[in-house]
Amino acid sequence: MPQSVLTIDDSPDVHRLLDVRLAPEGLQMHHALGAAEGLAKAREVMPDLILLDVDLPPSTGFDVCMLLKQEPATSGIPVIFLTAATEVSAKVHGFDLGAIDYVLKPFEPAELRARVRAALRTKRLHDLLSARAHIDGLTALWNRAYFDVRMEEEVLAALGDERDFSLVMLDIDHFKCLNDSYGHPFGDRVLQGVGEALHSSVRTADAPCRYGGEEFALILPSSSAADAMGVAERVRASIASLSFRPRDTYIQVTASFGVSSTTFFPSGRISVQSMIASADAALYCAKRGGRNRVSGVSKSEV
């Protein structure tokens, strides 16, 4: 998949020129003609690099850069400023705000491509290292460290934009008995099978995580409680359809699910702790109800 670049500049001619100059790099190009549009587009497409004009009336590129770096979701996107100004003070200010480079207008094609390539190469290496640090080695799902970071990001987004998101907690039923009866290598195969079921049952934007031991979590951005209940039921059925064969006998594995959603919370009461606590409460309700089922939290229980 090609890396993506977002250009934020008020001149359509600059956008056309950059498209031509960067065409040999095989990049996916996105465009915004103003500050507000640029911020919205950055949140939407999460580009690998932003080319940002310094002179962006009625705002400035410095203002946009500061806002990008303040938001957890966009703070890691590298920014290269585009400017005709050569003053050292302006460059220092941009670097202090978090930009990684400057490209002077009018663009020298070879230099422009070299600076963009360097920025994207660094971004790719950073992403690889970050992913390795946040991947569970057994299931290839996101790990607990990633879960903690992503939950903070989603809560901040929900508080700022009043955008719904949901959390699903799930626990493999009677997993300790499986480990005790058939051994830990078999238990590992079960965990891997559940991880594969989660991967295949959710959207690209969703975050399936191994929360710890036999417990997993699904972070579902832009999802209502009803959406999350549907996803949880789909994953439950997928896990229940798995078949494992230890010692020449077939074993069916099931899981119990608890669903929490910002749909049920007044905006001021949304927090990572409240979301996890309500999902856990729903999970234990599913277990008390007979396991292998999905339970949600109602507004009256929040």
Number of C-alpha atoms within 10 A of each C-alpha: 5 10 16 17 23 23 28 30 24 18 13 11 10 18 20 11 13 17 17 11 16 19 13 9 12 10 14 16 18 18 21 21 16 21 23 13 12 22 17 12 18 25 13 10 12 17 20 22 22 25 23 28 27 24 17 19 11 7 13 15 23 23 14 22 25 16 14 23 18 13 14 15 18 18 15 18 17 22 27 24 24 23 19 14 13 11 8 9 9 14 17 11 12 23 17 12 19 19 23 13 17 22 20 14 14 10 17 11 13 10 12 17 18 11 15 20 14 10 19 18 14 13 18 13 11 12 14 12 11 12 14 13 14 19 18 20 11 13 21 17 23 25 25 18 15 21 20 12 12 18 21 17 15 23 22 19 18 19 17 10 9 13 18 22 24 26 29 30 26 30 24 21 18 13 19 13 11 16 15 11 12 12 13 13 10 18 19 15 14 24 21 16 18 26 22 16 20 26 19 12 18 18 13 9 10 16 23 24 27 28 22 12 10 19 18 25 27 24 23 24 21 16 20 20 23 14 14 25 23 13 21 28 17 17 23 23 16 17 24 16 13 15 13 16 10 12 9 7 7 10 13 12 20 21 26 27 31 29 31 31 29 25 19 21 19 11 16 7 13 18 19 17 11 15 25 20 14 23 26 23 19 26 28 17 20 22 19 10 13 10 20 21 20 27 24 25 20 16 11 7 11 14
